[in-house]
Amino acid sequence: MAIHFQPCCRSKCFGKVCAGLRGAILAVGFFSTCHSLAQEPATNSTATAPPTMADTVSDLLSKSSQHQAEGDLDQAIREASLAIQLDSHNASAYEQRASIYAQKKLWDKAERDYTSAYKISPDIAYKYKLAEIKFLQKAYDDARPRFVALQGDARLGDLAAYKVLLCDLFGGHDAFSARDLATIDQVEKRPSYYYSHAAWDLVHNQRDDANKCFAAANQLYDRSTNELYLSSLIEAQRFRPDAATFVARDGTRYDHAHVFLESTGLRVSTPHGWVTLPIEQLPDDLSAFPEDIREQIARKRANLTATTPPIPASLLSFTTKSGKSYDNVRWSLKDEGLSVLTPDGWVALPFAQLPVDLSSFPPDLRQTILEKRRSAPSTPVRTSLVSFTTRHGKQYDQVQASLTEHELRILTADGWVAVPFAELPKDLSPFPPEWCPQILAQRQTKPDDPGITLVSFTTRKGKHYDQVRAAMEKQGLRLLTSEGLISVPFDQLPDDLSVFPESWRERIALRQAQLKKSK
């Protein structure tokens, strides 16, 4: 089945559109104007249906498309539904109705109909549209695995790879999007190369570089291709976030702050940069926020109430070993340390940074911290204050850095941020000399080492993870889920290791054997 992409946006001056990204695409752009993605189902019962029925179904779908083009969506749905009643095995009928539902932003119904179309005619174009539904809802963590599954397709693979990067970039996962960009750089230059770099540059306020990428793509590819890739940037609307004025529960006031919702909380612009406010710190009265953000916050609050244990009511006051003081802060115990709630959001403090004198801590917390310290590796953590700029222009000035086996971790106002070795600058002089050999060695790691990869498995306690991003750490696997980062110890991984990358299996088996001996 041939795929004919139609333009998803209209621009009279393509060369200038990247400068301001003015105008926005309707969320239905992909579905209403790219309607030809699945025009020729491989399996269609009208091939064997009586001619009169085939003619009737064809007429109904034609009328439905006409009503859709004229904006009479309710009548368009009625015509498509009649076609489905006459021929319930017609993939085109389900596809037509799904596109209208998407135009009305009835996402659940659109997904249901595209799923029905795919079951009748298992064409990859329908799978792409199912991924696009999540993308248009800005559910980037949900859309990502669907695009990942399409990356190997000859027709849609390049577009899907680009969408994977956008999901990570717009989802607030810079470290992951940097790895996506590095992967795209390793293949021959395609549209994804230019538009992925342009997206990265725009998000990181490097508009001149973004314009160069747009200009290069405009010279190499036809208008339809350029507009298709550009439309995804406009659909995401990351560059014109909504504004709101509100007071957080800790009393901090935000005036006309740009806001957008991500998996870990509400991302808010301040004079000092972006911060992430946990959902539980947002005010009870959500009227200051746009309607779609209000609905998403309400859903996240319901999920937190159902799945998150209560944060201890006691407050802590202490000074870390590095001299940072915290006064009457709320706290939450994590596997990797103590999280404390500050005006800038939650900050993760490693157990090694907590004070020697724990007398101000509750007795049960004090005991847990002591046990964690005893079980921690005897090798000292290598930390240092560094200033550097990543290869893609992200600047860090006098930040605390920790060198781990797989990456450099940076302590920011939002907590620890992972910076892949491949993203560190070529000039390693800003880093301690003893770090350089490890960084250089990791850069030369063989390409089949997956680093961060997608996995699906069920833990020994019965918790199932489906297509989540995972990274190997000393204590187990680190998973990026819709609830945030989760650590799964080696002894909780399943006996069947075939679900993991081959290069991980031996290491997991060895650690599991060591843990069994130590018990």
Secondary structure as UniProt FT lines:
FT   HELIX           14..20
FT   TURN            27..28
FT   HELIX           29..33
FT   HELIX           35..38
FT   HELIX           45..47
FT   HELIX           51..70
FT   HELIX           73..86
FT   TURN            88..89
FT   HELIX           91..103
FT   TURN            104..105
FT   HELIX           107..120
FT   HELIX           124..136
FT   TURN            137..138
FT   HELIX           140..148
FT   TURN            149..152
FT   TURN            154..156
FT   HELIX           157..170
FT   TURN            171..172
FT   HELIX           174..185
FT   HELIX           191..203
FT   TURN            204..205
FT   HELIX           207..220
FT   HELIX           223..236
FT   TURN            237..239
FT   STRAND          242..247
FT   TURN            249..250
FT   STRAND          253..262
FT   TURN            263..264
FT   STRAND          265..270
FT   TURN            271..272
FT   STRAND          273..277
FT   HELIX           279..281
FT   TURN            287..288
FT   HELIX           291..307
FT   STRAND          316..319
FT   TURN            321..322
FT   STRAND          325..329
FT   STRAND          331..333
FT   STRAND          337..342
FT   TURN            343..344
FT   STRAND          345..350
FT   HELIX           351..353
FT   TURN            359..360
FT   HELIX           363..375
FT   STRAND          383..389
FT   TURN            391..392
FT   STRAND          395..403
FT   STRAND          407..412
FT   TURN            413..414
FT   STRAND          415..420
FT   HELIX           421..423
FT   TURN            429..430
FT   HELIX           433..435
FT   HELIX           436..443
FT   TURN            447..448
FT   STRAND          452..458
FT   TURN            460..461
FT   STRAND          464..472
FT   STRAND          476..481
FT   TURN            482..483
FT   STRAND          484..489
FT   HELIX           490..492
FT   HELIX           497..499
FT   HELIX           502..518
//
